[in-house]
Amino acid sequence: MGISTETLKSYLLEKTELFDSNKPLEITHLTNEEDHYVEGYVNYIYRVRQGTKSYIIKHAKEFIPSGIDLGRLDPGRNYLEFMTYKLRAGFSKDSVPNIYFVDQENHLFIMEDISNMEVLRFFLCHGEKSWILGEKIGHFLARSHFFTSSFHLNEQKMASLALYFENEEMRKVIVDFILQPHEEAGNDLDHYEIALYTILKELTEKDLIWDDWLQLIDNFAKKRQCLIHGDFHSSNIFISPQQMKVIDMEYTMIGPFSYDLGYFLANLLSQFACFSVNSDFSEAQRSDMSEYLLKMIADVYSTYFDTFTELYTHQPTREILQPDLFLSILQESFGYMAMANITRAANSGPFPDFDNITSKETRFVAKALSLKLSENIFIQRSQIQTVEEFLALIVDVRNNFLSDLTNKNPSHIIVNS
């Protein structure tokens, strides 16, 4: 049966036992082609309500709506994602939604509706703060990574896990699309977008940065250390005063410990850049939110390493914890953070972290600052030994940038700084 808004009701009543055929179903298509942020979406998402019950249905697409042709994707990844939820529920049950039904043939599964919680990205854009965030993120990632690594699994089980979650098509999306800077096409770019593209071009033409960039892509391809989420950003995290839930796990694959950390913390870094200049908030609000974001970065790292150490200490392990492992994870995560930030800030497409800023000029300045932060991270990441040194660098670069901003026309900041 073809799945659509029109056919979904009869499908659900026939295939599942979740609904009463004598009561009406309310079906809402949450991601359609007119959605402002549909670029890159790889699924159709529906909300189905009946009385007090509410569910989310995820149905795999075969193609990504994007300006870059990535070819057909195997919709069978949908079942792989279902299995990922089941696996992660085993060691982090409170951090993933409940799953109620899966149809492997039709590439569809039904999960808990968590829309009563807030999407973390928009929560942060509005200047809201959750003090459990850093601890929850660090704890979830550490447990996910440790229990799917050779620190917990024997060689045979590790090999089986890597084979089952090879996920080569989604790996190609990450390597060819997510981790690559893309040239902007067309003649309709404004002078801000041209300036952002100019600095992107200048950054990627610096041998020190581009060689490091390529090495990080190579690390992503070759380091098979644990099961990673693969798309761990702030729109795939829901938050409430007491809870955090992580969704969209179809990019799950074997990869480096550092990737999820860096990819997520890039969101906090871009938010830091935005709140450093966003005149939609008062100076006191900007300062308060900036300090909060820095604390959350520190909390993620400290909780991750503390939890990983505790798991290693209290459970039988099959691999020696090398003294330089955590430093390697830290420095690599800085690199992935900078890569994600550069590709997001230099892209003229929609991106809520920056789009939340009302003034186009201020939005440009926030992106320029984000790029400057990322450039310095690339240049200095291999010398940074601690999180404290990293945060000091971020603050120093930000302060120097804002000082220069008072003496320059904003349109020249990004080109000449």
C-alpha positions as CSV (number, residue, x, y, z in Angstrom):
1,M,0.0,0.0,0.0
2,G,1.3,3.5,-0.9
3,I,1.5,5.6,2.3
4,S,0.1,9.1,2.1
5,T,-2.1,11.4,4.1
6,E,-5.1,9.9,2.2
7,T,-4.2,6.3,2.7
8,L,-2.7,6.4,6.2
9,K,-6.0,6.1,8.1
10,S,-7.0,2.8,6.5
11,Y,-3.4,1.5,6.7
12,L,-3.2,2.2,10.5
13,L,-6.6,0.6,11.2
14,E,-5.7,-2.5,9.1
15,K,-2.1,-3.0,10.2
16,T,-1.9,-1.9,13.8
17,E,-3.9,-2.3,17.1
18,L,-3.2,1.2,18.3
19,F,-6.5,2.8,17.2
20,D,-10.2,2.3,17.6
21,S,-11.9,2.0,14.2
22,N,-15.1,3.6,15.6
23,K,-13.5,6.8,16.6
24,P,-12.1,9.6,14.3
25,L,-8.4,9.9,13.5
26,E,-6.7,13.3,13.2
27,I,-3.8,13.1,10.8
28,T,-1.3,15.9,10.3
29,H,1.5,15.9,7.7
30,L,4.3,17.6,9.6
31,T,7.0,17.8,6.8
32,N,5.8,18.6,3.3
33,E,7.6,20.1,0.4
34,E,6.4,23.7,1.3
35,D,8.1,23.5,4.7
36,H,10.6,26.4,5.0
37,Y,13.2,24.0,6.6
38,V,12.5,21.0,4.4
39,E,15.8,21.2,2.6
40,G,17.7,17.9,3.4
41,Y,14.7,16.2,5.0
42,V,14.8,12.5,4.3
43,N,11.4,11.4,5.7
44,Y,7.7,12.1,5.7
45,I,6.6,12.7,9.2
46,Y,2.9,12.5,10.4
47,R,1.2,13.1,13.7
48,V,-1.8,10.9,14.4
49,R,-4.2,11.7,17.2
50,Q,-7.2,9.8,18.5
51,G,-8.7,11.1,21.7
52,T,-5.9,11.5,24.3
53,K,-3.5,9.3,22.4
54,S,-1.0,10.8,20.0
55,Y,1.8,9.2,17.9
56,I,4.4,10.2,15.4
57,I,4.8,8.2,12.2
58,K,8.1,8.2,10.3
59,H,8.0,7.1,6.6
60,A,11.3,7.0,4.6
61,K,11.8,8.9,1.4
62,E,14.0,7.6,-1.4
63,F,15.4,11.0,-2.3
64,I,16.6,14.0,-0.3
65,P,15.1,17.3,-1.5
66,S,18.3,19.3,-2.0
67,G,20.2,21.4,-4.5
68,I,22.8,18.7,-4.5
69,D,22.0,15.4,-6.2
70,L,22.8,12.6,-3.8
71,G,20.9,9.9,-5.8
72,R,18.5,7.4,-4.4
73,L,18.6,6.4,-0.8
74,D,17.6,2.9,0.3
75,P,14.3,3.4,2.4
76,G,15.3,0.2,4.3
77,R,17.3,2.6,6.5
78,N,14.0,3.2,8.3
79,Y,14.1,-0.3,9.8
80,L,17.7,0.3,10.7
81,E,16.7,3.4,12.6
82,F,14.0,1.4,14.4
83,M,16.6,-1.1,15.5
84,T,18.8,1.8,16.7
85,Y,16.0,3.1,19.0
86,K,15.6,-0.4,20.4
87,L,19.4,-0.7,21.0
88,R,19.8,2.7,22.6
89,A,16.8,2.2,24.8
90,G,18.8,-0.6,26.4
91,F,21.3,1.7,27.9
92,S,19.7,5.1,27.8
93,K,15.9,4.5,28.0
94,D,14.9,7.9,29.4
95,S,16.6,9.7,26.5
96,V,14.8,8.1,23.5
97,P,11.1,8.0,22.6
98,N,9.1,4.8,23.0
99,I,8.6,2.8,19.7
100,Y,5.2,1.0,19.2
101,F,5.1,-0.5,15.8
102,V,7.4,-1.1,12.8
103,D,6.6,-2.2,9.2
104,Q,9.9,-3.2,7.5
105,E,8.2,-3.8,4.1
106,N,6.6,-0.3,3.9
107,H,9.5,1.5,5.6
108,L,7.5,3.0,8.4
109,F,7.5,3.0,12.2
110,I,5.4,4.6,14.9
111,M,6.8,6.3,17.9
112,E,5.9,8.3,21.0
113,D,4.7,11.9,20.3
114,I,7.0,14.2,22.2
115,S,5.6,17.4,20.9
116,N,4.7,18.4,24.5
117,M,8.5,19.0,24.8
118,E,10.4,21.8,23.1
119,V,12.8,21.5,20.2
120,L,16.2,22.4,21.7
121,R,17.2,24.6,18.7
122,F,14.2,27.0,19.0
123,F,14.3,26.8,22.8
124,L,17.9,28.3,22.7
125,C,17.0,30.7,19.9
126,H,14.4,32.3,22.2
127,G,17.0,32.7,24.9
128,E,15.7,30.0,27.2
129,K,18.0,28.0,29.5
130,S,17.9,24.4,30.7
131,W,20.5,23.6,33.4
132,I,20.1,19.9,32.8
133,L,21.2,20.2,29.2
134,G,24.9,19.7,29.4
135,E,24.7,16.8,31.8
136,K,21.9,15.0,29.8
137,I,23.8,15.4,26.5
138,G,27.2,14.3,28.0
139,H,25.6,11.3,29.8
140,F,23.6,10.1,26.7
141,L,26.6,10.3,24.4
142,A,29.0,8.7,26.8
143,R,26.7,5.7,27.4
144,S,25.9,5.4,23.7
145,H,29.5,5.4,22.7
146,F,30.9,3.3,25.5
147,F,28.4,0.4,25.3
148,T,28.9,0.2,21.5
149,S,32.7,0.3,21.6
150,S,35.5,-2.3,22.1
151,F,35.6,-1.1,25.7
152,H,32.4,-3.1,26.2
153,L,32.1,-5.5,23.3
154,N,34.4,-8.3,22.3
155,E,35.9,-8.4,18.9
156,Q,33.3,-10.5,17.3
157,K,30.4,-8.5,18.6
158,M,32.1,-5.3,17.6
159,A,32.6,-6.6,14.1
160,S,28.9,-7.7,13.9
161,L,27.7,-4.3,15.1
162,A,29.9,-2.5,12.6
163,L,28.6,-4.6,9.8
164,Y,24.9,-4.3,10.7
165,F,25.2,-0.5,11.0
166,E,27.5,0.0,8.1
167,N,24.8,2.4,6.6
168,E,26.9,3.2,3.6
169,E,24.3,5.4,1.8
170,M,23.9,7.7,4.8
171,R,27.7,7.7,5.4
172,K,28.0,9.0,1.8
173,V,25.5,11.8,2.7
174,I,27.6,12.9,5.6
175,V,30.9,12.8,3.7
176,D,29.7,14.3,0.4
177,F,27.1,16.7,1.8
178,I,27.3,17.5,5.5
179,L,31.1,17.6,5.8
180,Q,31.7,19.5,2.6
181,P,31.6,23.3,1.9
182,H,29.4,24.0,-1.1
183,E,29.7,26.8,-3.6
184,E,26.7,29.1,-3.8
185,A,25.2,29.2,-7.3
186,G,23.2,31.9,-9.2
187,N,23.3,35.6,-9.6
188,D,20.7,36.5,-7.0
189,L,23.1,36.6,-4.0
190,D,23.1,39.8,-2.0
191,H,26.4,41.5,-0.9
192,Y,26.2,39.8,2.5
193,E,25.9,36.3,1.0
194,I,28.8,37.2,-1.5
195,A,30.9,38.2,1.5
196,L,30.2,35.0,3.4
197,Y,31.0,33.0,0.3
198,T,34.2,34.9,-0.1
199,I,35.5,34.1,3.4
200,L,34.4,30.4,3.0
201,K,36.5,30.3,-0.2
202,E,39.4,32.0,1.6
203,L,39.2,29.6,4.5
204,T,39.2,26.5,2.4
205,E,42.1,27.7,0.3
206,K,44.3,28.0,3.4
207,D,46.5,24.9,3.3
208,L,46.6,24.5,7.1
209,I,42.8,24.5,7.4
210,W,42.0,22.5,4.3
211,D,44.6,19.8,5.0
212,D,43.1,19.5,8.5
213,W,39.6,19.4,7.1
214,L,40.5,16.5,4.8
215,Q,42.2,14.7,7.6
216,L,39.0,14.9,9.7
217,I,36.9,13.5,6.9
218,D,39.4,10.7,6.6
219,N,39.2,10.1,10.3
220,F,35.4,10.0,10.0
221,A,35.7,7.3,7.4
222,K,38.4,5.2,9.1
223,K,37.9,5.5,12.8
224,R,35.4,2.8,13.7
225,Q,35.3,3.4,17.4
226,C,31.6,3.2,18.4
227,L,28.1,3.6,17.2
228,I,27.4,7.3,16.5
229,H,24.1,9.1,16.1
230,G,25.5,10.8,13.0
231,D,23.1,13.7,12.9
232,F,23.2,14.9,16.5
233,H,22.2,18.5,16.3
234,S,19.8,20.7,18.3
235,S,16.7,20.1,16.1
236,N,16.9,16.4,16.9
237,I,16.8,17.0,20.7
238,F,13.7,17.8,22.6
239,I,13.8,19.3,26.1
240,S,11.6,19.8,29.1
241,P,12.3,20.9,32.7
242,Q,13.2,17.3,33.7
243,Q,13.7,15.4,30.5
244,M,15.6,15.2,27.2
245,K,14.7,13.0,24.2
246,V,16.8,12.3,21.2
247,I,15.3,11.5,17.8
248,D,16.2,11.0,14.1
249,M,18.7,8.2,14.4
250,E,18.8,7.0,10.8
251,Y,22.3,8.2,10.3
252,T,23.5,5.8,12.9
253,M,26.8,4.1,11.9
254,I,30.2,3.2,13.3
255,G,32.4,6.2,13.6
256,P,34.7,8.2,15.8
257,F,33.9,9.1,19.4
258,S,34.5,12.8,18.6
259,Y,32.0,13.3,15.8
260,D,28.7,13.5,17.8
261,L,30.3,15.8,20.3
262,G,31.6,18.2,17.8
263,Y,28.6,18.2,15.6
264,F,26.2,19.0,18.5
265,L,28.5,21.6,20.1
266,A,28.7,23.5,16.8
267,N,25.1,24.5,17.6
268,L,26.1,25.9,20.9
269,L,28.9,27.8,19.2
270,S,26.7,29.3,16.6
271,Q,24.2,30.3,19.3
272,F,27.1,31.9,21.2
273,A,28.0,33.9,18.1
274,C,24.4,35.0,17.7
275,F,23.9,36.0,21.3
276,S,27.1,37.9,21.2
277,V,25.6,40.4,18.7
278,N,21.8,39.9,18.6
279,S,20.3,43.3,19.3
280,D,16.8,41.7,19.6
281,F,17.9,41.0,23.2
282,S,19.2,43.4,25.8
283,E,22.9,43.6,26.6
284,A,22.2,41.9,29.9
285,Q,20.3,39.1,28.2
286,R,23.0,38.6,25.6
287,S,25.7,38.4,28.2
288,D,23.7,36.0,30.4
289,M,22.9,33.7,27.5
290,S,26.5,33.8,26.2
291,E,27.8,32.7,29.6
292,Y,25.2,30.0,29.8
293,L,26.2,28.5,26.4
294,L,29.8,28.4,27.5
295,K,28.9,26.6,30.7
296,M,26.8,24.1,28.7
297,I,29.8,23.4,26.4
298,A,31.9,22.7,29.5
299,D,29.2,20.6,31.1
300,V,28.9,18.4,28.0
301,Y,32.6,17.7,27.9
302,S,33.0,17.1,31.7
303,T,29.9,14.8,31.9
304,Y,31.0,12.9,28.8
305,F,34.5,12.2,30.1
306,D,33.4,11.5,33.7
307,T,30.7,9.1,32.6
308,F,33.0,7.3,30.2
309,T,35.6,7.0,33.0
310,E,33.0,5.7,35.5
311,L,31.7,3.1,33.0
312,Y,35.3,1.9,32.2
313,T,36.2,1.7,35.9
314,H,33.1,-0.2,37.1
315,Q,32.5,-2.6,34.2
316,P,34.6,-5.4,32.7
317,T,36.3,-4.0,29.6
318,R,38.3,-5.6,26.8
319,E,40.5,-2.7,25.9
320,I,43.0,-0.5,27.8
321,L,42.0,3.1,28.2
322,Q,45.0,4.9,26.6
323,P,45.9,8.1,28.5
324,D,45.8,10.2,25.4
325,L,42.3,9.0,24.2
326,F,40.3,11.8,25.8
327,L,42.7,14.5,24.5
328,S,42.3,13.0,21.0
329,I,38.5,13.0,21.3
330,L,38.6,16.6,22.6
331,Q,40.8,18.0,19.8
332,E,39.0,16.1,17.1
333,S,35.6,17.3,18.3
334,F,36.9,20.9,18.0
335,G,37.6,20.2,14.4
336,Y,34.2,18.7,13.6
337,M,32.6,21.6,15.5
338,A,34.5,24.1,13.3
339,M,33.6,22.2,10.1
340,A,29.9,22.2,10.9
341,N,29.9,25.8,11.9
342,I,31.7,26.9,8.7
343,T,29.3,25.0,6.4
344,R,26.3,26.3,8.2
345,A,27.3,29.9,8.5
346,A,28.5,30.3,4.9
347,N,25.4,28.7,3.5
348,S,22.7,31.1,2.2
349,G,20.0,28.6,2.9
350,P,17.7,28.6,5.9
351,F,19.3,27.9,9.3
352,P,17.3,28.8,12.4
353,D,20.2,29.7,14.7
354,F,20.9,32.7,12.5
355,D,17.5,33.2,11.0
356,N,16.1,34.1,14.4
357,I,18.0,37.4,14.2
358,T,15.7,40.1,12.8
359,S,18.2,42.4,11.3
360,K,19.9,41.1,8.1
361,E,23.1,43.1,8.9
362,T,23.2,41.7,12.4
363,R,22.6,38.2,11.1
364,F,25.6,38.7,8.8
365,V,27.8,39.9,11.6
366,A,26.8,36.8,13.7
367,K,27.7,34.5,10.8
368,A,31.0,36.4,10.3
369,L,31.8,36.0,14.0
370,S,30.9,32.3,13.8
371,L,33.3,31.9,10.9
372,K,36.1,33.7,12.7
373,L,35.6,31.5,15.8
374,S,35.8,28.4,13.5
375,E,38.9,29.6,11.7
376,N,40.7,30.1,15.0
377,I,39.6,26.7,16.3
378,F,41.0,25.1,13.2
379,I,44.3,26.9,13.6
380,Q,44.8,26.3,17.3
381,R,42.9,23.0,18.1
382,S,45.9,20.8,18.1
383,Q,47.5,22.9,20.8
384,I,44.5,23.1,23.1
385,Q,44.9,20.7,26.0
386,T,41.8,21.5,28.1
387,V,38.2,22.6,27.8
388,E,39.1,25.7,29.8
389,E,41.7,26.7,27.2
390,F,39.1,26.2,24.5
391,L,36.6,28.4,26.1
392,A,39.2,31.1,26.8
393,L,40.1,31.1,23.1
394,I,36.4,31.4,22.1
395,V,35.9,34.4,24.5
396,D,39.2,36.1,23.3
397,V,38.3,35.7,19.6
398,R,34.8,37.0,20.2
399,N,36.0,40.0,22.2
400,N,38.6,40.9,19.6
401,F,36.1,40.6,16.9
402,L,33.6,42.9,18.6
403,S,36.4,45.4,19.3
404,D,37.3,45.4,15.6
405,L,33.6,45.8,14.7
406,T,33.5,49.2,16.3
407,N,36.2,50.4,13.9
408,K,35.0,48.8,10.7
409,N,32.1,48.8,8.4
410,P,30.3,45.4,8.9
411,S,30.5,44.6,5.2
412,H,34.3,44.6,5.5
413,I,34.7,42.6,8.7
414,I,34.5,39.2,7.1
415,V,36.7,40.0,4.1
416,N,39.5,41.9,5.8
417,S,39.7,40.5,9.3
